Amino acid sequence: MKLACMATGFYSKDVIMTIRKSHTPVPETESTGIRPNHDGTFQLMKSVEISKDEEADCFVSHRTFKEPIIIKWDGKRQNFPPEVVAGVIGAGIGGVLLVVILCLVVYILKTRKRVSGE
């Protein structure tokens, strides 16, 4: 399974995020890189493949913190928030509707050409 860690809402880009297995940093981590948020703050997400019985945590350090934040994975699979799921489903339905509408427009245009004798 894939463990993902996300830090958001921090200002000044100098955040350090590490995913650790058994308190040892994992170097082969996928990362989005530091990205801007709409409010001028930043976000970073990293992920790594782990087995369900591995001990893992997210280690986040920033110069504004007195000490690093360490969030331990509790071994349970977490689901996406409902608004994320709704957004993905909505985008999928929207994409299908767009394709159907485009096919319908092409069909109507071709039918008109045949009827008018062109």
GILINDA-V282381 format. One record per run of one state. SS is the DSSP state (H for helix, E for strand, C for the rest). FROM is the first residue (numbers start at 1). TO is the last residue. Records with the same first field share a line. If there is no record, write none. Layout:
# GILINDA-V282381
SS=FROM-TO  FROM-TO
This chain:
# GILINDA-V282381
C=1-1  11-15  22-23  26-29  32-34  37-41  50-55  62-68  73-81  117-118
E=2-10  16-21  24-25  30-31  35-36  42-49  56-61  69-72
H=82-116
